[in-house]
Structures are given as structure tokens and as C-alpha cells.
Amino acid sequence: MNRYEHLANVLGERIEQGLYPSGQRLPSVRMLSNEHGVSVSTVQQAYRMLEDRLLVEARPKSGYFVSASKRLPGLPAVCRTPQRPVDISQWDQVLAQITSRVIPGMIALGGGTPDLSLPSLRPLSRALVKVAQRTDLSALYYDLIDGSKELRDQIARLMIDSGSSIDAENLVITTGCHEALSIAIRSVCEFGDIVAVDSPSFHGAMQTLKGFGMKALEIPTDPVTGISIEALEMALEQWPIKAIQLTPNCNNPLGYNMPDERKKALLRLAQCYDIAIIEDDVYGDLAYQYPRPATIYSFDDDGRVLLCSSFSKTLAPGLRMGWIAPGRYRDRALHMKYIGTGASATHPQLAIADFIKEGYYQTHLRRIRQQYQQNLCVMTDWVIRYFPEGVRVSRPQGGFLLWVELDEKIDTQKLNRLLEPEKIQISVGSIFSASGKYRNCLRLNYSQLDEKIHEPAIKRVGEVIHQMMENG
């Protein structure tokens, strides 16, 4: 990360936390230069970056000020969750979302797709072509069950950034993070077992539990610090929980980064009750901070954490390339991989390995992290402008997903039905709960924003919400 990016993030956090109120004059360029030991041009670049993120405005001959329009709404509430394990529902709603988003002309405001249009992805296209043209036809053969050695080596290198030192032999390549989560769950749990999950939680992981006949126990989750350790400990005392499944970094859908001390406390709790942790880190490389946050896996010294991730959110979902670091469960994970899909596709493995090795992956990450952080400010501004007063929004610390909490009278399933004839789709909140909670919440994607398309769509969503409130 460049010095100006680091300084911009420091100032941005202070603004977000309210240390610099709306309209207040910010420290002068000269003052910040002396305080942080950087050049005047570095401070100016940092301020320009904050202007792009709509946090700061420059006033001629007066300096820089916190944008007057920057009034942050409240955070989503910590929801009371069921006090018992439940059978997971909402499959019909999940299926409706993933099928309707591909309808021609549909503006999918809530999906989980990254921006695929950036020029920093062009070297990946070239790498795919290069692999296809190999005369040895290596891309057409089966690879090892645990995946290409070239790709595992590169992933092991990347994991150093998250605090982990891992041998490539302890990684297994999967067909996306979805398969990694499926392997992890089947490696430690059986039919009828109970799995504790953060709440709200990724609907894909919960539907995997449903498919294997398992129950979910939702644990209250703070929108800033993550899953409640205290509530989890009470649940562990009361129920025979087999594993904990959560997304502690750049959480989906809340966007928080769980503090390291709470990650360590969670790990100690798992050790005390001798249960596994299934960690989804698919958005971890998209954290706005530098260095990126550590994984729970990086603190694990007895192999009980199964770390799952993929390139679906950082590169492209169509590659279907993920991985799992299964810890002490490696033999079981390999068996689950074999009986599931066997070896993953060879072609994209070799191309991604080349893309990373040549240094393009880190360049791409720097580009998209900056774009997503700017887009977050734009999307938040639109929600504040067009949605009813009292709306609550998350404060994502990475990724490209925003969680919005509306008045309790609003049912986002009904909202979605009203929007679909206009070719607008949101992600309804209830699919992020095993028990169907969060009916007044929705998830929005801000990875790629076109003011001519997405601002009118968000405005229309706000208009329909206003109409629903007026009609009771």
C-alpha cells in the first residue's frame, strides 16, 4: 500500500468514527505532513483519494472539510436469534434469486459478483489463452485430487499475507469456495449434527447444512466486532455443537473484520470444547486495510480450523477455483473431494498460477480494493438520499456488499416482488437466516456502479419502500 493510501485510510476511519464531524475543517496539508512524516504531495494525494470517496470536499483558500452531506445512519441492530437449533429453510427464495438474476435486462442489485470489467484482469485472459495453446495438452488431463502443485504453491505464498505459513501439501484445490465449505462440513459433521453460525450468515453455507440434514444454531453477531463470544459460550454449554461456521473477515453480508483478540478468544473456546471451526475467507483479500486482516487459521496450533476460500470474489466466479486448508482433517477432506467432484478443472488452475506468479494478482487487488472503497461511499450516499429516514446500514471494512436494515413494517420479499416487473432485484434479508429472520433487511452489491443504471435503480427501490410505508 502506498503512503497516501495508508494516510487516506487513517483519515477515512476517523471521519467514519465521527472524530471529525460533518462540515468540520480537517488538519492542513502542512500539519499532516509534519504529523505523519510524509511529503506535502503525499498528503494532497490522500485528500484527493478522500474526495473521490465523497468523504472530503476542498474549499478554495480554506482547506479541506468533512463533506457536509456525510451523515452516517445508525448501524444495523444485533438481532435476537432463536435459542435452539433449527432446520434451515429459505431454499425456494435462494433458488429464485440465483435464477432470476440471469434474466436479460435484470439489474441485480444484491448478487455476489465482483467487477469483471477492469483492465487489470486482461493478463488473466492472456494466461488462459497461453495455457490452452500449450503443445503438451497439459490443460486437458486430470490433475491430482488435491490440485495443481503450481497453484497450491502460489496460494501458499498468498496466505503469508493473512499470517499463515503453510506447506502447499496441506492445501486442496476445490471447485470454488462452495465446494470447499461443503468438504469442510462433511469432514467434521454428520447427518443430524448441530453447527453454530454467525447471524446473519452466508446463505450458501446454510443451504449446504440443509442439504446434509444438519441443523443451524444462529449466534447473535455485532455489525462491527462479529459473532458474540459470550452467546456462543452459552450455546456450547447447552447444546452438543459439532462445529462453528463463520466469515470473520470482510463478512458477508455485514462487512466487518473481526478483531484479532476476538478471533483468538473464539479459537480458545473451540479448543476448550474440542470442536472444529470452519472459516470462510473468500472476501479476506478485499479488505481495505493493509496489511489485510489475519485469519483464525493463522492462530491455530492444533489443526482444528478448516480454512476455505476461492478466487470467485477477487478474480471471477466463472473460473470455479477455490481451496481448503483442512488442518488435521486433511485425509477426510481428500476423501470428500474425491467422492464429490474428483480433480478440479486443470486449465484455470494453471492460468491462475501463472497470473499470480507474474505479479498480476496483487496489482489487480490494489485496483479493485480502491474502487470498491470509493463505490461504498457512493452506494451509502444513495441509500441515505433515497431511502426513508431511520434506515440503518453496515460499515463494510472490505469486499463489495452493503447490509441495509429498514423499518420493521417492510417485508423485503414483498419489496422484491414489486420490483421484479421493473427488472430490478435485491437480495432479501431472510435468506441470510436459518430461521427466516431479517425480513426487513436487504443486501446490496456495489462492486460496479454505473450512475446511469444503478442510481435510478436505487432511487426506485427507495420510492417503492416509501410507498409500502405509506400503504401500511
C-alpha positions in Angstrom: 0.0 0.0 0.0 1.3 3.5 -0.9 1.8 6.0 1.8 -1.0 8.2 0.5 -3.4 5.3 0.6 -2.5 4.5 4.2 -2.9 8.1 5.2 -6.3 8.3 3.4 -7.5 5.2 5.2 -6.4 6.6 8.6 -8.3 9.9 8.0 -11.2 8.0 6.5 -11.6 5.8 9.6 -11.5 8.9 11.8 -14.3 10.5 9.7 -16.4 7.3 9.8 -16.0 7.0 13.5 -17.2 10.6 14.0 -13.9 12.0 15.3 -14.2 14.7 12.5 -17.9 15.7 12.4 -19.7 16.7 9.2 -18.6 20.1 8.0 -15.6 20.3 10.2 -12.3 21.7 8.8 -9.6 19.0 8.6 -5.9 19.4 9.5 -3.9 21.4 7.0 -1.7 19.7 4.4 1.4 21.1 6.2 0.2 19.9 9.6 -0.5 16.3 8.4 2.9 16.3 6.6 4.7 17.0 9.8 2.5 14.8 12.0 2.9 11.7 9.7 6.4 12.4 8.4 5.3 12.4 4.8 5.7 14.8 1.9 3.1 17.5 1.1 2.3 15.8 -2.2 1.5 12.6 -0.3 -1.0 14.4 1.9 -2.5 16.1 -1.2 -2.9 12.6 -2.9 -4.5 11.3 0.3 -7.0 14.2 0.3 -7.8 13.6 -3.4 -8.5 10.0 -2.6 -10.9 11.0 0.1 -12.6 13.4 -2.2 -13.2 10.5 -4.6 -14.7 8.6 -1.8 -17.0 11.6 -1.1 -15.7 11.9 2.5 -13.9 15.2 2.0 -14.5 18.4 0.0 -12.0 21.1 -0.9 -12.8 24.7 -0.4 -10.7 27.3 -2.3 -8.3 29.2 0.1 -9.9 27.5 3.1 -8.6 23.9 3.0 -10.3 20.5 3.3 -13.6 19.8 5.1 -15.6 16.7 6.0 -18.3 16.6 3.4 -21.5 18.3 4.7 -23.6 15.6 3.2 -21.7 12.9 5.0 -24.2 11.9 7.7 -23.9 8.3 8.5 -27.1 6.5 9.6 -27.1 4.1 12.5 -25.7 0.6 12.4 -27.9 -2.5 11.9 -29.2 -3.8 15.3 -27.8 -7.0 16.8 -30.8 -9.3 16.2 -32.1 -11.7 18.8 -31.7 -15.2 17.4 -33.5 -18.4 18.2 -32.2 -20.1 21.4 -32.3 -23.5 19.8 -31.0 -25.3 16.7 -33.4 -25.1 13.7 -34.0 -26.8 10.4 -32.9 -24.5 7.7 -35.5 -23.1 5.3 -35.5 -20.4 2.5 -34.3 -22.7 -0.3 -37.1 -21.5 -2.6 -36.1 -17.9 -2.0 -32.4 -18.7 -2.7 -33.3 -20.6 -5.9 -35.5 -17.7 -7.1 -32.6 -15.2 -6.6 -29.9 -17.2 -8.4 -32.2 -18.0 -11.4 -33.8 -14.6 -11.9 -30.5 -12.6 -11.8 -29.6 -14.0 -15.2 -32.8 -12.7 -16.8 -31.8 -10.4 -19.7 -32.0 -6.8 -18.6 -32.3 -7.6 -14.9 -30.5 -5.1 -12.7 -29.2 -7.4 -10.0 -28.5 -5.1 -7.1 -27.8 -7.8 -4.5 -25.7 -10.5 -6.1 -22.2 -11.5 -5.1 -20.4 -10.9 -8.3 -17.2 -8.7 -8.4 -16.4 -6.2 -11.2 -15.2 -8.3 -14.2 -14.6 -5.3 -16.5 -11.4 -4.0 -15.1 -8.3 -3.9 -17.3 -6.2 -5.5 -14.6 -7.9 -8.8 -15.5 -6.7 -8.8 -19.0 -3.5 -10.6 -18.2 -5.7 -13.4 -16.8 -7.4 -13.7 -20.2 -4.0 -13.9 -21.8 -2.9 -16.6 -19.3 -6.0 -18.7 -20.1 -5.2 -18.5 -23.8 -1.5 -19.3 -23.2 -2.3 -22.4 -21.3 -4.8 -23.5 -24.0 -2.1 -23.3 -26.6 0.4 -25.5 -24.8 1.6 -28.2 -27.1 1.8 -30.8 -24.3 -2.0 -30.6 -23.8 -1.5 -30.5 -20.0 -4.6 -28.5 -19.5 -6.7 -31.3 -20.9 -5.6 -34.0 -18.5 -6.8 -34.9 -15.0 -4.7 -33.3 -12.3 -4.1 -34.6 -8.8 -7.1 -34.8 -6.4 -5.6 -32.1 -4.3 -4.9 -29.9 -7.3 -2.1 -28.4 -9.4 1.2 -28.1 -7.5 1.8 -24.8 -9.3 -1.4 -23.3 -8.0 -1.0 -24.7 -4.5 2.5 -23.2 -4.3 1.2 -19.7 -5.3 -1.8 -19.9 -2.8 0.7 -20.8 0.0 2.6 -17.7 -0.9 -0.5 -15.6 -0.8 -1.5 -16.9 2.6 1.6 -15.4 4.2 -0.3 -12.0 3.9 -3.0 -13.4 6.2 -0.5 -14.6 8.8 -0.2 -18.2 7.8 2.8 -20.2 7.0 1.6 -23.3 5.2 3.1 -26.1 3.1 1.4 -26.5 -0.3 0.9 -30.2 0.5 -1.6 -29.1 3.1 -3.9 -27.4 0.6 -6.6 -28.9 -1.5 -7.9 -27.2 -4.7 -11.7 -27.2 -5.0 -14.4 -26.2 -7.4 -15.0 -22.8 -5.8 -15.4 -21.9 -2.2 -18.8 -23.5 -2.2 -17.2 -26.9 -2.6 -14.5 -26.1 0.0 -17.3 -25.3 2.5 -19.1 -28.5 1.6 -15.9 -30.6 2.0 -15.2 -28.9 5.4 -18.7 -29.5 6.7 -18.7 -33.2 5.6 -15.2 -33.7 7.0 -16.3 -32.8 10.6 -20.1 -33.3 10.8 -22.7 -36.0 10.1 -26.4 -36.1 9.5 -28.3 -34.5 12.4 -25.4 -32.6 13.8 -25.7 -29.0 15.1 -23.5 -26.3 13.6 -23.2 -22.8 15.2 -23.3 -20.0 12.6 -22.9 -16.2 12.7 -26.2 -14.4 12.1 -26.9 -13.0 9.5 -24.8 -15.6 7.6 -23.9 -16.6 4.1 -26.9 -18.4 2.6 -24.8 -20.8 0.6 -23.2 -22.3 3.7 -26.5 -22.7 5.4 -28.1 -24.4 2.4 -25.2 -26.8 2.4 -26.1 -27.7 6.0 -29.7 -28.1 5.0 -28.7 -30.5 2.2 -26.7 -32.7 4.6 -29.6 -32.9 7.1 -27.9 -30.7 9.7 -29.3 -28.0 12.0 -28.1 -24.5 12.4 -27.8 -22.6 15.7 -27.7 -18.9 15.0 -25.5 -16.8 17.2 -26.1 -13.0 17.7 -23.5 -11.1 15.7 -22.3 -7.5 16.1 -22.0 -5.4 12.9 -18.6 -4.2 14.0 -16.9 -6.9 16.1 -18.6 -10.1 14.8 -20.0 -13.2 16.4 -20.8 -12.9 20.1 -18.2 -15.0 22.0 -20.4 -14.8 25.1 -23.6 -16.0 23.4 -21.6 -18.8 21.7 -20.2 -20.0 25.0 -23.7 -20.2 26.5 -24.8 -22.2 23.4 -21.9 -24.6 23.7 -22.8 -25.2 27.4 -26.4 -26.0 26.4 -26.1 -27.9 23.0 -23.8 -30.6 21.5 -22.5 -28.3 18.8 -20.1 -30.1 16.4 -18.6 -27.1 14.6 -18.6 -23.3 14.2 -19.0 -21.9 10.7 -18.4 -18.2 10.2 -16.9 -15.5 8.0 -14.7 -13.3 10.2 -13.0 -11.1 7.6 -15.0 -8.8 5.2 -18.1 -10.7 6.4 -20.9 -11.5 4.1 -23.3 -9.7 4.5 -22.2 -7.3 7.3 -18.7 -6.4 6.0 -16.9 -6.3 9.4 -13.4 -7.5 10.2 -13.5 -9.4 13.5 -10.8 -8.0 15.8 -7.8 -10.3 16.4 -8.4 -10.6 20.1 -11.9 -11.9 19.5 -10.6 -14.3 16.9 -8.2 -15.7 19.5 -10.9 -15.9 22.1 -13.1 -17.8 19.6 -10.3 -20.3 19.0 -9.7 -20.8 22.7 -13.4 -21.5 23.1 -13.3 -24.1 20.3 -10.2 -25.7 22.0 -12.0 -25.8 25.3 -15.0 -27.6 23.9 -12.9 -29.6 21.3 -14.9 -28.6 18.3 -13.9 -27.5 14.7 -14.0 -24.0 13.2 -15.0 -23.7 9.5 -13.6 -20.4 8.4 -14.8 -18.8 5.2 -12.2 -16.2 4.0 -13.4 -15.7 0.4 -13.5 -11.9 0.8 -10.4 -11.6 3.0 -8.1 -10.4 0.3 -10.5 -7.5 -0.4 -10.0 -5.8 3.0 -9.5 -2.1 2.7 -6.8 -2.1 5.4 -3.2 -3.0 4.9 -1.9 -5.5 5.8 -5.0 -7.5 5.3 -6.6 -9.0 8.5 -5.3 -12.3 9.8 -7.3 -15.4 9.6 -8.4 -17.5 12.6 -6.5 -20.3 10.9 -3.2 -18.3 11.3 -3.6 -18.5 15.1 -4.4 -22.2 15.1 -1.8 -24.5 16.5 -3.7 -27.8 16.7 -5.3 -28.1 13.3 -8.9 -27.6 14.2 -9.6 -24.7 11.8 -10.6 -25.6 8.2 -9.9 -22.5 6.1 -12.0 -22.1 2.9 -11.6 -19.6 0.1 -11.6 -19.0 -3.6 -10.8 -16.6 -6.5 -14.5 -16.1 -7.2 -14.7 -12.7 -5.4 -11.2 -11.5 -6.2 -11.0 -12.6 -9.9 -14.0 -14.2 -11.5 -16.7 -16.6 -10.3 -16.8 -18.4 -13.6 -13.3 -19.8 -13.0 -14.7 -22.0 -10.2 -11.4 -22.2 -8.4 -11.2 -22.4 -4.7 -9.2 -24.2 -2.0 -9.3 -25.6 1.5 -6.6 -25.8 4.2 -8.2 -28.6 6.2 -5.7 -28.9 9.1 -6.0 -32.2 11.0 -8.9 -33.2 8.7 -6.8 -33.5 5.5 -7.3 -37.2 4.9 -11.1 -36.9 5.4 -11.2 -33.8 3.2 -9.4 -35.6 0.4 -11.9 -38.4 0.5 -14.8 -35.9 0.4 -13.2 -34.2 -2.6 -12.7 -37.5 -4.4 -16.3 -38.7 -3.9 -17.6 -35.2 -4.8 -16.1 -33.9 -8.0 -12.8 -35.7 -8.2 -10.0 -33.5 -9.6 -10.9 -29.9 -10.3 -10.5 -28.4 -13.8 -6.8 -28.2 -14.8 -6.9 -25.3 -17.3 -7.9 -22.5 -14.9 -5.6 -23.8 -12.2 -2.6 -23.4 -14.5 -3.7 -20.0 -15.8 -4.3 -18.6 -12.3 -1.0 -19.9 -11.0 0.7 -18.0 -13.9 -1.3 -14.9 -13.2 -0.2 -14.8 -9.6 3.4 -15.8 -10.3 3.8 -12.9 -12.7 2.6 -10.4 -10.1 -0.7 -9.5 -11.7 -2.9 -10.7 -8.8 -1.5 -8.2 -6.3 -1.8 -5.4 -8.9 -5.4 -6.3 -9.5 -6.2 -6.4 -5.8 -4.8 -2.9 -5.3 -7.0 -1.7 -8.1 -10.3 -3.3 -7.0 -9.9 -2.5 -3.3 -9.6 1.2 -4.1 -12.6 1.1 -6.5 -14.7 -0.8 -4.0 -13.9 1.6 -1.2 -14.9 4.5 -3.4 -18.1 2.7 -4.5 -19.1 2.0 -0.9 -19.2 5.8 -0.3 -21.3 6.3 -3.4 -23.8 3.5 -2.6 -24.1 4.6 1.0 -24.8 8.1 -0.1 -27.6 6.9 -2.5 -29.2 4.8 0.3 -29.2 7.8 2.6 -30.6 10.1 -0.1 -33.4 7.8 -1.5 -34.4 5.5 1.4 -36.7 6.6 4.2 -35.2 8.2 7.3 -34.3 5.8 10.1 -32.6 3.4 7.6 -29.6 1.6 9.2 -26.6 0.5 7.1 -23.4 -1.6 7.8 -19.9 -0.2 7.7 -18.1 -2.6 5.4 -14.3 -2.9 6.0 -13.7 -4.8 2.8 -15.5 -6.5 0.0 -18.4 -5.0 -2.0 -21.6 -5.8 -0.1 -23.7 -3.5 2.0 -26.4 -4.6 4.5 -29.4 -2.4 4.9 -32.0 -2.5 7.7 -35.4 -0.9 7.0 -38.4 -0.2 9.2 -39.8 -3.4 10.7 -43.0 -2.9 8.7 -41.2 -3.5 5.4 -41.1 -7.1 4.1 -38.3 -7.2 1.6 -39.7 -10.3 -0.1 -42.8 -8.3 -1.0 -40.5 -5.4 -2.0 -38.6 -7.8 -4.3 -41.9 -9.0 -5.9 -42.9 -5.3 -6.6 -39.5 -4.5 -8.2 -39.1 -7.6 -10.4 -41.6 -6.4 -13.1 -39.3 -3.4 -13.4 -36.3 -5.7 -13.9 -34.8 -4.7 -10.5 -33.7 -7.3 -8.0 -32.4 -7.1 -4.4 -31.1 -9.8 -2.1 -33.8 -10.3 0.6 -32.6 -10.5 4.2 -34.4 -13.6 5.2 -32.1 -15.9 3.1 -29.3 -14.9 5.4 -31.0 -16.5 8.4 -31.6 -20.2 9.1 -35.0 -19.3 10.7 -36.1 -16.7 8.2 -35.3 -13.6 10.3 -34.2 -10.2 8.8 -37.3 -9.9 6.6 -36.9 -6.1 6.9 -33.3 -6.2 5.6 -31.6 -6.4 2.2 -28.1 -6.8 0.8 -26.8 -4.5 -2.0 -23.7 -5.0 -4.2 -21.6 -2.0 -5.0 -18.7 -3.7 -7.0 -19.6 -1.9 -10.2 -21.6 1.3 -10.2 -22.9 3.0 -13.3 -24.7 6.2 -12.3 -27.0 6.0 -15.4 -28.2 2.5 -14.4 -27.7 1.9 -10.7 -28.6 5.3 -9.2 -32.0 5.3 -10.8 -32.5 1.7 -9.7 -31.6 2.5 -6.1 -33.9 5.6 -6.3 -36.7 3.3 -7.5 -36.1 0.9 -4.7 -36.4 3.8 -2.2 -39.6 5.0 -3.9 -41.3 1.6 -3.6 -40.2 1.4 0.1 -41.8 4.8 0.7 -45.0 3.6 -1.0 -45.1 0.5 1.1 -44.7 2.5 4.3 -47.5 4.9 3.3 -49.8 2.0 2.5 -49.0 0.4 5.8 
